[in-house]
């Protein structure tokens, strides 16, 4: 399963603590009653936008890396893991390696991919001013992470 969140979808929602824009969270509101697991924020008050990940380390192992213009590569999302791509500047193309979908991301967009079966995701950044943060979340206790939007 995959979900694209455009920058304007949660544009008005900011963290009370940091003032940064909340790109995605699991769950996305306290009303859902699910236990909090992770939050991703975009701080645009600095010269260059920065992504911050806060996660419950007793349930989630996280790896985060930044990729810049001209980069093209494949990411292996393992069974039960979540792959999150947050666009920082410019544009980025996220696509299933052998699949039927592809999506262009622009600054502030977030793309979340999850599922019980492993899959390969291709990321392509045009040469120039484009950058993304790619975050992999892996369960440490359960077999599968679920995103509660």
C-alpha positions as CSV (number, residue, x, y, z in Angstrom):
1,X,0.0,0.0,0.0
2,X,1.2,3.5,-0.7
3,X,-0.1,7.0,0.2
4,X,0.9,10.4,-1.1
5,X,0.4,13.4,1.1
6,X,0.6,16.7,-0.7
7,X,2.3,19.6,1.0
8,X,-0.9,21.6,1.4
9,X,-2.8,18.7,2.9
10,X,-1.5,19.2,6.4
11,X,0.0,22.6,5.8
12,X,-1.7,24.3,8.7
13,X,-0.8,21.6,11.3
14,X,2.4,22.4,13.2
15,X,4.0,20.9,16.2
16,X,3.3,22.8,19.4
17,X,6.8,22.1,20.7
18,X,9.0,22.8,17.6
19,X,6.8,25.0,15.4
20,X,7.7,22.7,12.5
21,X,5.1,21.5,10.0
22,X,3.9,18.0,10.7
23,X,4.3,16.0,7.4
24,X,3.0,12.6,8.7
25,X,2.4,10.9,12.0
26,X,1.1,7.6,13.3
27,X,-1.6,8.0,14.4
28,X,-2.4,11.4,13.0
29,X,-4.6,12.4,15.8
30,X,-5.2,11.5,19.5
31,X,-8.9,10.9,18.8
32,X,-8.0,7.6,17.0
33,X,-7.1,6.0,20.3
34,X,-4.1,4.2,18.8
35,X,-0.7,4.4,20.6
36,X,1.7,7.0,19.2
37,X,4.6,5.4,17.2
38,X,6.2,8.1,15.0
39,X,6.1,11.7,13.8
40,X,7.9,13.3,10.9
41,X,8.2,17.1,10.8
42,X,9.6,19.6,8.2
43,X,11.4,22.6,9.7
44,X,11.4,25.3,7.0
45,X,12.7,28.1,9.3
46,X,16.4,27.3,8.4
47,X,18.3,28.1,5.2
48,X,17.6,24.6,4.0
49,X,14.5,22.6,5.0
50,X,15.3,19.8,7.4
51,X,13.3,16.7,8.3
52,X,13.0,15.5,11.9
53,X,11.9,12.0,12.8
54,X,10.6,11.2,16.3
55,X,9.9,7.5,16.9
56,X,9.1,5.1,19.8
57,X,12.4,3.2,19.8
58,X,10.8,0.4,21.8
59,X,8.7,-0.5,18.8
60,X,10.5,1.0,15.8
61,X,14.0,1.0,14.4
62,X,14.7,3.9,12.0
63,X,17.2,4.7,9.3
64,X,17.3,8.1,7.6
65,X,19.4,9.4,4.7
66,X,19.4,12.4,2.5
67,X,19.7,12.2,-1.3
68,X,20.3,15.1,-3.7
69,X,20.0,16.2,-7.3
70,X,21.2,13.7,-9.9
71,X,20.7,10.7,-7.7
72,X,18.9,7.6,-9.0
73,X,18.7,4.4,-7.1
74,X,16.6,1.5,-5.8
75,X,15.4,1.0,-2.2
76,X,14.4,-2.4,-0.9
77,X,11.4,-2.1,1.5
78,X,11.3,-5.3,3.6
79,X,8.2,-7.1,4.6
80,X,6.4,-5.2,7.3
81,X,8.6,-2.1,7.0
82,X,7.5,1.5,6.1
83,X,9.4,3.6,3.6
84,X,8.9,7.3,3.8
85,X,10.1,9.8,1.2
86,X,9.9,13.5,2.2
87,X,10.6,16.1,-0.6
88,X,12.8,18.9,0.7
89,X,13.5,20.9,-2.5
90,X,12.8,20.7,-6.2
91,X,11.2,17.5,-7.5
92,X,11.6,13.8,-7.1
93,X,10.1,10.8,-8.9
94,X,9.1,7.8,-6.8
95,X,8.0,4.6,-8.6
96,X,7.6,0.9,-8.2
97,X,10.5,-0.7,-10.0
98,X,8.4,-3.1,-11.9
99,X,5.0,-1.8,-11.0
100,X,2.2,0.3,-12.4
101,X,2.6,3.5,-10.4
102,X,4.9,6.5,-10.2
103,X,4.4,9.8,-8.5
104,X,6.2,13.2,-8.7
105,X,6.9,14.8,-5.3
106,X,7.5,18.5,-4.7
107,X,8.7,20.3,-1.7
108,X,6.8,19.4,1.4
109,X,5.2,16.3,-0.1
110,X,5.5,13.0,1.7
111,X,5.2,9.5,0.2
112,X,4.6,6.5,2.5
113,X,4.9,2.9,1.3
114,X,4.0,-0.1,3.5
115,X,2.9,-3.6,3.3
116,X,3.4,-7.2,4.3
117,X,5.3,-8.1,1.0
118,X,8.7,-6.7,0.2
119,X,9.0,-4.4,-2.7
120,X,11.6,-2.4,-4.7
121,X,11.1,1.4,-5.0
122,X,13.0,3.5,-7.5
123,X,13.9,7.1,-6.6
124,X,15.0,9.6,-9.3
125,X,16.1,13.1,-8.6
126,X,16.6,15.5,-11.5
127,X,20.1,17.2,-11.7
128,X,20.0,20.5,-9.9
129,X,18.2,21.8,-6.8
130,X,16.4,18.7,-5.7
131,X,16.7,16.8,-2.4
132,X,14.7,14.3,-0.4
133,X,15.0,12.6,3.0
134,X,14.3,8.8,2.9
135,X,13.3,7.1,6.1
136,X,12.9,3.4,6.7
137,X,10.9,2.3,9.8
138,X,11.2,-1.3,10.8
139,X,9.2,-3.0,13.5
140,X,11.2,-4.3,16.5
141,X,8.3,-6.2,18.2
142,X,5.4,-6.8,15.7
143,X,5.8,-8.4,12.3
144,X,4.3,-5.5,10.4
145,X,4.1,-1.8,11.0
146,X,0.8,-0.2,10.1
147,X,0.3,3.4,9.4
148,X,-2.8,4.8,11.2
149,X,-3.5,7.9,9.2
